[in-house]
Amino acid sequence: MKKLAELTNKEIIHLLKNQAHLELQSSFLYLQYAYWFDNNNFEGIGKFFKAESEEERKHSIQIFDYLNVRGVQLTIDPQLTAFQNMKIHFEKPGDYFEAYLAREHLNYSQLDYIGKQAQQCEEILTHKFIGSMLEDQASSVDEAEKLYAKAQAYSAFPGLFYHLDAQIKTGSQSFDTWKAKQL
């Protein structure tokens, strides 16, 4: 039985499935980062990356739920979440923040592309759905840029990363200012 709002555009379905898998991969990647920081006595930064991992997992489920509601038969492919030819271990803490920023930019550009494709295909529900995710992703990119800038500054002097860790651990520093500027 066909659902009233069934998503039938194969390209949009493919893009959404790939994005959901990309979000899962990001979740696993950030969890890897979290444990590196935990193992190197940066518990605040580790906790931050665990929270980021959970956020990415939620994004993946959000997309899979959207596809399911739109009548798409789902297959979650573990191969699409594998770290094929991807560097996941770094020597310096600042390198993790650089990789984090690059990953957040990738997520933004992919969501932006899906939104543009949905608009072009006149898939209004998907365009609206992705638009809300894109707004959240813009905030994440802003946060990642601020953290990366701070990490770069702290990389100049050995030991300063413990200050960034302490800031994140106590929650005394909010890096998410993009939404505040919008209000």
Summary of the structure (lengths in Angstrom):
residues: 183
radius of gyration: 17.9
end to end distance: 43.9
largest distance: 63.5
contacts: 533
relative contact order: 0.15
helix: 74%
strand: 0%
